């Protein structure tokens, strides 16, 4: 994968894989990009599988609610301004692609964390030993579920 080949692996820090719901929460102002740095207390690189971009593009053009279309469009623009790297995964389904990407990057020796509030995906990742970063609504902040980083 190209995320750990961004130069010196030590300079990459943590690779944060973003889910579409996290990008949409950021676009909606619920989660500030600076909250990632606060939660991780480490340097990081933002990546996402292309399936997440495809999902956001589909929402931006075809969702029946205009507010969701606008939010998805804003999330795509925000991802561009944050320098999110879109990486290939063989799975076309976003959650499967995130899991595949997390496994592959971890296999390359990257320190990986997935930013998602999707409980089913978080459960799947927990079984694989991959930490997650999620929005804790009661405290209004991002929290690392557990961090063997």
Secondary structure as GFF3:
##gff-version 3
##sequence-region A 1 149
A	DSSP	three_ten_helix	3	5	.	.	.	ID=ss1
A	DSSP	alpha_helix	9	12	.	.	.	ID=ss2
A	DSSP	beta_strand	14	18	.	.	.	ID=ss3
A	DSSP	alpha_helix	20	27	.	.	.	ID=ss4
A	DSSP	alpha_helix	34	40	.	.	.	ID=ss5
A	DSSP	beta_strand	44	49	.	.	.	ID=ss6
A	DSSP	alpha_helix	50	62	.	.	.	ID=ss7
A	DSSP	alpha_helix	66	82	.	.	.	ID=ss8
A	DSSP	beta_strand	85	87	.	.	.	ID=ss9
A	DSSP	alpha_helix	94	107	.	.	.	ID=ss10
A	DSSP	beta_strand	111	115	.	.	.	ID=ss11
A	DSSP	alpha_helix	119	128	.	.	.	ID=ss12
A	DSSP	beta_strand	131	136	.	.	.	ID=ss13
A	DSSP	beta_strand	141	144	.	.	.	ID=ss14
###
